[in-house]
């Protein structure tokens, strides 16, 4: 009887330890997102923790005020199915795990012209004195941008005014600029020069580079707000494992970030 009780106790300890170890993979994965995007609030739902092979059957991520490549995204929601990422055993040596394969992925992102302007100000005003007074306006399903470029010629400095107007369209896994109009000092650029300029930047966002089968087909620009989404909206999981992060006002002050009222 004692041997039987000991066997049961050892089995419980083993299962508990295994479950805790597996659950740690989920927390570690969530920590990668937190470090990478530093969201104000975030939730990660997993149907089950990542396996030792990096298999994730179903996951859902939701963030508020997340930093995506230097720009604030007010709301970001994503889900994925039958994903395989870098095995957890290799995570300690990596900045973040990589997606090796994924059956499907859906997403929705919302940002404002205020976010875009702040991004341009931080990236251009602070690091490149050749640009100044860049601003973006989003309305009527179009993006309008204006800025002044200080061209430093050998004999003089010339200030050039650039104005851009365009639409954003989804094609496959990429976002493209369409119906582009570019003015230089209030004069329209020729179609030939426009074509050469666009060839360098098109598409301006391609999710296939991240190995994500994400098709962003819905682009809405209204009253200074841009919403980009897949045809099928991302959905949170019912049940499963949930990880949460809600930055406190003190944390926001420590990071020099505005607190939400």
Backbone torsions as a table, in degrees:
resi	resn	phi	psi	omega
1	UNK	NA	-41.8	179.3
2	UNK	-62.8	-40.3	-180.0
3	UNK	-63.9	-39.5	179.9
4	UNK	-64.6	-44.8	179.4
5	UNK	-63.9	-39.4	179.6
6	UNK	-64.7	-39.1	179.4
7	UNK	-63.9	-42.9	178.3
8	UNK	-62.6	-43.6	-179.4
9	UNK	-61.9	-43.9	179.2
10	UNK	-63.8	-37.8	179.3
11	UNK	-65.1	-43.1	179.0
12	UNK	-63.0	-44.5	179.2
13	UNK	-60.8	-42.4	-178.5
14	UNK	-64.7	-45.1	-178.8
15	UNK	-66.4	-39.4	179.0
16	UNK	-64.4	-44.5	179.8
17	UNK	-64.5	-41.0	179.9
18	UNK	-65.1	-42.3	179.8
19	UNK	-64.6	-40.6	179.8
20	UNK	-65.7	-39.4	-179.9
21	UNK	-65.6	-42.8	179.8
22	UNK	-65.5	-41.8	-179.8
23	UNK	-63.4	-31.0	178.3
24	UNK	-61.5	-33.2	177.3
25	UNK	-59.4	-40.0	178.3
26	UNK	-65.4	-42.9	178.6
27	UNK	-65.9	-40.5	178.0
28	UNK	-62.7	-41.6	178.1
29	UNK	-62.7	-43.1	178.2
30	UNK	-62.2	-38.9	179.5
31	UNK	-62.7	-35.2	176.5
32	UNK	-59.9	-45.9	179.1
33	UNK	-62.0	-42.0	-178.5
34	UNK	-64.0	-43.8	179.9
35	UNK	-68.0	-37.7	-175.5
36	UNK	-73.8	-40.6	-172.3
37	UNK	-113.8	-12.0	178.2
38	UNK	41.7	57.1	-178.0
39	UNK	-72.7	155.2	175.1
40	UNK	-67.9	-43.0	175.7
41	UNK	-136.7	148.8	179.0
42	UNK	-157.4	148.8	174.5
43	UNK	-136.8	137.1	173.5
44	UNK	-124.4	121.2	177.6
45	UNK	-107.9	130.6	176.5
46	UNK	-125.6	134.7	175.0
47	UNK	-63.7	-37.3	175.3
48	UNK	-157.4	156.9	-178.7
49	UNK	-61.7	154.2	175.0
50	UNK	-57.3	138.9	178.5
51	UNK	-78.0	174.1	178.4
52	UNK	-65.4	-18.9	176.4
53	UNK	-88.9	-2.2	-179.4
54	UNK	84.7	21.3	-178.5
55	UNK	-85.3	132.2	178.4
56	UNK	-129.4	107.3	-177.1
57	UNK	-64.2	-42.2	-174.9
58	UNK	-158.8	130.4	-179.9
59	UNK	-142.9	151.5	178.2
60	UNK	-139.3	130.3	179.3
61	UNK	-123.6	133.9	177.5
62	UNK	-134.0	128.1	-177.6
63	UNK	-131.9	149.2	173.2
64	UNK	-119.0	130.1	-178.6
65	UNK	51.3	65.0	179.4
66	UNK	-101.1	147.1	178.4
67	UNK	-91.7	110.6	179.1
68	UNK	-113.8	105.3	-178.9
69	UNK	52.2	41.2	174.6
70	UNK	92.3	-7.5	179.5
71	UNK	-113.4	139.3	178.9
72	UNK	-75.6	129.5	174.6
73	UNK	-111.2	117.6	-174.6
74	UNK	-61.7	-43.1	-179.1
75	UNK	-141.8	129.6	178.3
76	UNK	-134.8	125.7	178.0
77	UNK	-131.1	134.9	-180.0
78	UNK	-145.5	146.7	168.5
79	UNK	-135.6	162.2	178.8
80	UNK	-150.5	156.8	-176.9
81	UNK	-132.3	140.2	176.3
82	UNK	47.3	55.6	179.3
83	UNK	-94.8	149.0	172.8
84	UNK	-126.5	119.4	179.8
85	UNK	-115.9	179.2	178.4
86	UNK	-54.0	131.7	178.8
87	UNK	-55.4	139.2	-177.3
88	UNK	-54.2	-28.0	-179.1
89	UNK	-60.7	-21.9	-177.8
90	UNK	-99.1	-3.1	-172.5
91	UNK	-64.9	-34.4	-174.4
92	UNK	-61.6	-26.7	-177.8
93	UNK	-95.5	6.1	-174.2
94	UNK	-118.7	153.7	173.7
95	UNK	-70.6	-36.4	175.4
96	UNK	-165.1	155.1	177.9
97	UNK	-67.0	155.3	178.5
98	UNK	-111.4	147.4	178.0
99	UNK	-80.2	121.7	178.1
100	UNK	-92.3	-36.4	175.6
101	UNK	-161.5	159.3	-179.3
102	UNK	-160.7	133.6	-178.9
103	UNK	-73.0	-46.9	-177.9
104	UNK	-153.7	155.2	-179.2
105	UNK	-151.3	136.9	178.1
106	UNK	-131.3	149.6	-176.0
107	UNK	-155.2	160.9	172.5
108	UNK	-146.4	129.5	177.9
109	UNK	-129.3	139.9	179.0
110	UNK	-128.7	128.1	174.9
111	UNK	-141.7	166.2	-175.7
112	UNK	-119.3	166.5	176.9
113	UNK	-64.0	-27.5	174.8
114	UNK	-61.8	-40.9	178.0
115	UNK	-64.9	-41.8	180.0
116	UNK	-65.3	-44.6	-179.6
117	UNK	-63.7	-39.7	177.6
118	UNK	-64.5	-39.7	178.3
119	UNK	-62.5	-46.6	179.9
120	UNK	-65.6	-38.6	179.6
121	UNK	-63.1	-45.8	-178.2
122	UNK	-68.3	-40.8	-175.5
123	UNK	-78.8	-36.4	-174.4
124	UNK	-101.2	-48.4	-177.6
125	UNK	-64.7	-37.0	-176.1
126	UNK	-81.6	-18.9	-173.5
127	UNK	-124.7	-15.2	-176.6
128	UNK	-139.1	103.8	-176.2
129	UNK	-75.8	-4.1	179.0
130	UNK	-73.8	-20.8	179.7
131	UNK	-108.3	146.8	175.8
132	UNK	-154.2	158.9	176.9
133	UNK	49.0	50.9	176.6
134	UNK	-90.2	132.7	178.5
135	UNK	-145.0	154.9	-177.9
136	UNK	-127.8	138.2	177.8
137	UNK	-128.1	130.5	-178.9
138	UNK	-118.5	118.0	-179.7
139	UNK	-161.8	156.6	175.9
140	UNK	51.3	40.9	178.4
141	UNK	62.3	22.1	178.3
142	UNK	-133.0	158.1	174.2
143	UNK	-109.5	129.7	177.4
144	UNK	-118.4	126.2	-180.0
145	UNK	-130.8	143.1	177.5
146	UNK	-140.1	144.5	179.2
147	UNK	-162.9	163.0	179.2
148	UNK	-115.6	130.6	-179.3
149	UNK	-110.3	127.3	179.2
150	UNK	-94.1	98.9	-179.8
151	UNK	-82.0	123.0	-178.0
152	UNK	-96.6	92.4	178.3
153	UNK	-83.7	169.8	-176.4
154	UNK	-65.2	-34.9	-175.2
155	UNK	-106.1	-12.5	-179.0
156	UNK	-164.6	167.2	172.7
157	UNK	-105.7	129.8	-177.7
158	UNK	-118.7	131.4	178.0
159	UNK	-95.8	123.2	-176.5
160	UNK	-114.1	130.1	177.6
161	UNK	-92.9	126.9	179.0
162	UNK	-118.6	133.1	178.1
163	UNK	-127.5	131.3	-178.8
164	UNK	-125.0	136.7	174.5
165	UNK	-135.8	131.9	-177.1
166	UNK	-161.7	169.2	171.2
167	UNK	-112.2	160.6	174.2
168	UNK	-110.9	132.2	-180.0
169	UNK	-131.7	144.2	177.4
170	UNK	-94.2	130.5	175.8
171	UNK	-133.5	108.9	-177.5
172	UNK	62.7	-127.9	179.9
173	UNK	-92.6	8.6	-174.2
174	UNK	-120.1	156.4	172.2
175	UNK	-109.3	134.1	-176.5
176	UNK	-122.6	153.7	171.7
177	UNK	-89.1	129.3	-179.7
178	UNK	-128.3	160.5	178.2
179	UNK	49.4	52.4	-173.6
180	UNK	-85.5	134.1	172.5
181	UNK	-124.8	129.3	-179.2
182	UNK	-129.2	127.2	178.4
183	UNK	-115.6	139.4	174.7
184	UNK	-119.2	115.7	-174.8
185	UNK	51.3	47.8	175.7
186	UNK	70.3	9.3	177.1
187	UNK	-113.7	133.5	-178.6
188	UNK	-67.1	138.9	176.3
189	UNK	-76.7	144.7	-179.2
190	UNK	-66.0	155.5	-178.7
191	UNK	-61.1	-36.7	179.9
192	UNK	-63.7	-46.4	178.3
193	UNK	-66.8	-36.5	178.6
194	UNK	-62.4	-44.0	-179.0
195	UNK	-61.4	-44.0	179.5
196	UNK	-64.2	-39.8	-179.4
197	UNK	-66.3	-40.8	-177.9
198	UNK	-72.2	-29.9	180.0
199	UNK	-59.0	-27.5	-177.9
200	UNK	-77.5	-22.5	-174.1
201	UNK	-118.6	-9.5	-178.0
202	UNK	-87.0	140.3	-15.2
203	UNK	-71.8	151.7	-176.4
204	UNK	-84.0	-11.5	172.7
205	UNK	-149.9	123.6	-179.5
206	UNK	-131.2	111.8	-176.0
207	UNK	-71.8	-17.3	178.7
208	UNK	-65.6	-21.6	177.1
209	UNK	-66.1	-23.2	178.3
210	UNK	-99.2	8.4	179.5
211	UNK	62.2	34.8	179.3
212	UNK	-110.0	125.9	176.0
213	UNK	-80.6	60.5	-173.5
214	UNK	-107.7	118.7	-178.0
215	UNK	-110.2	104.4	-178.2
216	UNK	-90.7	98.2	-173.3
217	UNK	-105.0	-13.7	-178.1
218	UNK	-110.6	115.8	177.6
219	UNK	-126.1	118.0	-178.5
220	UNK	-123.2	127.8	177.9
221	UNK	-121.8	108.9	-178.5
222	UNK	-143.9	128.6	172.6
223	UNK	48.5	48.7	175.0
224	UNK	78.1	9.8	-179.7
225	UNK	-123.5	134.8	177.9
226	UNK	-115.6	130.1	176.2
227	UNK	-120.7	122.8	178.4
228	UNK	-118.8	128.5	-174.8
229	UNK	-150.5	159.6	173.2
230	UNK	-82.0	164.2	-178.8
231	UNK	-60.8	-41.9	176.9
232	UNK	-95.8	123.0	-177.9
233	UNK	-71.6	148.0	174.1
234	UNK	-68.5	145.5	-177.6
235	UNK	-129.4	138.8	176.9
236	UNK	-70.2	157.3	179.6
237	UNK	-80.0	149.3	171.4
238	UNK	-99.1	117.5	-176.1
239	UNK	81.9	-154.6	-179.3
240	UNK	77.6	-159.4	-177.6
241	UNK	-107.1	138.3	-176.7
242	UNK	-127.2	129.3	175.9
243	UNK	-116.0	138.6	-176.0
244	UNK	-132.4	151.6	172.6
245	UNK	-143.9	129.0	177.7
246	UNK	-134.3	106.0	-177.1
247	UNK	-65.0	130.4	-179.9
248	UNK	-78.1	159.5	176.7
249	UNK	-56.0	-35.3	179.7
250	UNK	-67.0	-40.9	176.7
251	UNK	-61.5	-40.6	178.9
252	UNK	-62.5	-41.4	178.6
253	UNK	-66.2	-39.9	179.2
254	UNK	-63.2	-32.7	-180.0
255	UNK	-90.1	2.8	-179.6
256	UNK	66.4	34.9	-177.8
257	UNK	-109.6	149.2	177.8
258	UNK	-70.0	137.8	177.2
259	UNK	-87.8	146.5	-178.9
260	UNK	-84.7	136.1	-179.8
261	UNK	-88.4	NA	NA
